[in-house]
Each structure stands twice: as C-alpha cells, then as structure tokens.
Amino acid sequence: MEPASFLVEVSEKEIRRERQKARELRASQWWKRKRATGICHHCGQKFPPKELTMDHLIPIIRGGKSTRGNLVPACKKCNADRKYRLPFEKPDS
C-alpha cells in the first residue's frame, strides 16, 4: 500500500505537538461534557460516553489542529473508517 500523499506537508514535530494538545483537551471538562452526550458526530448513534473517541474533522496529518472547533466525539468504527479523509471525501469501497 502506498503512503498517502496530501497537499499539506506536516512535520513530525507538528504532529507530535497537535497530538499532545489533543491529550490535554481529552482531560478537560469541555471534552468530558462533549463526550457525555454519547452521540457519534458521524453516524448519530448513541454510545456509552467511554466508548467514544476524539476525532479530528480535519486530520492532523492533513493540517488539522487540536482545537475545540476541529474535535468531535466519534464511535470507534466511524473514526477508523474515516482514516485521514476530510468530512466530504468518500470512504474507500
């Protein structure tokens, strides 16, 4: 499988920094309240809050940041299915 090529070049240093920011936000009350709804942003199904993961709408590797406006709760299946795609990009079939 070929590595994905994207229009934005993101350094390993930037990726590490954004992942660290995401870890910090994961511990915040803001994230705990957001996840407490139990609803996956992508499929709309209800899950126990602990089963929801933090998903970047614009993935870090595509230039996305770990900010409140770019982070949503997602079920593990939706998060894994999206991989590095943007919200409007179709999944591999």
N, C-alpha and C positions, 0 to 999 in steps of 0.2 A: 504494500500500500504506500503510495507516495505521500510525503508530508504535504499538508495543506499550505497553499500559498495565498496570502491575503494582501490587500492593498496597503495596509498599515504595518510598518515594521515596529515591533515592540521588543525591547531588550529584556533579557533575563532579569536584570536589575529592576526594571519597571514592573515586570510580572510578580516578582517576589514582594515588592513594595505594596502592590494592589492586593495581593493575597493576604498580607499582614493586616492591611486596613480592613479587609473583609472579616478576618478573625476577630478583630477588635469590635467591629459592628455587630457580629454574631452574639457577643456578650452583652450588648446594650439593651436597655428597656425598649427602645424603639423597635428593634428586631423581634424581641420576645412578644410584644403586642401585635406586630405584623403577622408573625407565625401563629399566634394564638387563634386567629380566625379559622385555621385548619383548612383553608381553601387553596388549592393549587392555582397559581396565576394562569397557567396554560390550559389545563383541561377543565378547571372549575369544579372538580370533585372534592369532596370533604375527606380529610385525613386527620388522624391524631396529630396534633402540632409537632410532636417529637419526630414524626416521620417526614416532615417537610424539610427540604434542603434550601440553601441560599443559592439563587440562580442570578447570574448577571445577564440582563436583557441584551446588552452588547458585551460579548465575552471579553475578558481581559486580553486575550491573545489577539483580538481584533481591535484593540484600542480602547475598550471599555474601562471605566473606572469603578472602584468600590465606593459608590456614593448611594445615598438613600434613593435617589431617582432612578438608579440603574439596578437595584437589587429587589428581587421578588421571591416569595416563597413558592417552591415547586415540588411536586412529588418526585420521587427518585426516578421513576420511569420517564416523565417528561424531561427532567433535567438531563438524563443520559441520552435520550433520543435527540435532543437539540444539539448536543456536542458543541461545536464552535459556530453554529449558524446564528444569523441575525433573526429576529422575530418574523420577518417577511420571507425568509428563504425556506424553500420546501425541503422536507426531510428526504434522505436517501430512500429509494424504494426498491 
